[in-house]
Amino acid sequence: MRLMRIGEPGHERPVLVCPEGRHYDLSGITDDIDGVFLAALANNPHLVPAEPALPEIDITGERIGAPVARPSALLCIGQNYAAHAAESGSETPEQPILFYKSPNTVVGPYDDVLIPRGSKKTDWEVELAVVIGRRASYLDSPADAAAHIAGYAVSNDVSERAFQLEESGGQWSKGKSCATFNPLGPVLVTADEVGDPQRLRLRSFVNGEPRQDSSTADMIFSVAHLVHHLSQYLVLEPGDIVNTGTPQGVALSGRFPYLGPDDVMEVEISGLGRQRSVCRPA
């Protein structure tokens, strides 16, 4: 199942997307694609009826919003690909590195990204986003994680490296929580359709030039490991988002220039879709 939200910010409507490109209105089933809906869907996989039972709609010209509304938490894993840790000048972590982004950084997959005032080191990061569908606390093992995952989406963990590393005071969130710093979507693909989340290709481009090209197979800590691990320290709620880390090929490596106004970021993950964000000055 593929879910999306369309409409202007704050007024998005829930939509079911079908493989042949047709779109169906879910407003009769739920007001939004949020934690309440995802929890209900986890308990009743047949909550969404077959497409012919839903009204078909034309979304031509509509804005596409983030596929999940109002996450209560946006949790991020740092340096979860060995080559990215190396290009960052860090040792491979022995435990998952956790940091938070403000949930209001989440924007649509084609919305503009705002370069913060005073920024000289704004960077891109294609990531696999895990969307939680069932409350997870003290899971017994990584094998239990799958039952708590609603699905997956493309995420761009945009970062300002000077804010993150030079002006941080020891934490990363200053460089991660600037407005618009987490384009998400275009769709939420349910876990049953994605299959093995450790076999997905991730790529990013800036102004049409390739930057990152890797696979989730190269994660240091797998999706299942991360969900289980996090549940030992905090409670994951339906609708929460976990950004699982980015591979090598970011500007922090020194191999590419940082982002500036009018630069175009494109990020994609196989089977989950592609984003396109234009950078604008805040």
C-alpha positions, 0 to 999 in steps of 0.5 A: 500500500502507498499512502500520500497527502495532498494539499496546502500546508496544514490542509493536506488530505489523505490519498491512496496511490495505486501502481497504475498511477490512480489516486483515491480519496481516503477522507472517508476512512481517516482525517489524516495519515497520522499516528492515530490512523497508523495505529488503527491500520496496524491493528486492522490491516483491512481498514483501507478498502480496495480501490474501487470502493473509494472515490477516485480523484485527480491530483494534477496540480496539487501540492504533495505534502509529507506522507505522515502528519505531525510526528511526535518525534523525529529520531535520527541515527548518525554515522550509520554507514561506515564510509560516511563515518570515515569521510566525517573523520570519525571511527565506526560507532560501536553503538547507534548515535542518536540525535533529534530533529524538531518535528516541524522540520518535516516538509513535502518532497517538492517544497523549497528548502531554506538556507539558514541565515549565516549558513555557509555549510548546508548539506544534503543527506539521503536517508531511509525513514522508518515510520512507526505503526505500533507503540514500541517499548522494551522490545525483546529482540530485533525480530520483534521490530517488524511488527511495529513498523508501518512503512518506509519513506524517502527522507533528506536529513538536511544539515548545517555543518557549522551549526552542527559541529562548530557552534553545537555546544556538544550536541548536533541539533542546532545544525539539524533543526532549521526550518524545512530541514527534513523533506519527506516522501513523496509516499509512505510505502507500507512494510509489506510492500517494501520487503527487506529494507536492507536491500534498497538503493539510495542516491542523491544529486545536486544540480543534476550531478550525482553525489551519493549512491549506496545501499541500505545493505551497507548500514552498520546497524540494521533497521530491526536493530535500530528499532529494538535498540531505541525501544530500550531507551525510549518509547516509540509512538505510532507516527514517529519517524526514524531517519536511519543514517546517510551513506558517503557522498555529502559535502562534509567530505570535502569533495563537493561544495556546500549548498547555496540559493537556487541549488537543486537537491534530488534524492531517491530510494528504490521503490519509494520514489524521488524528491526534488527540493530547490534551495532558497535563502531563509 
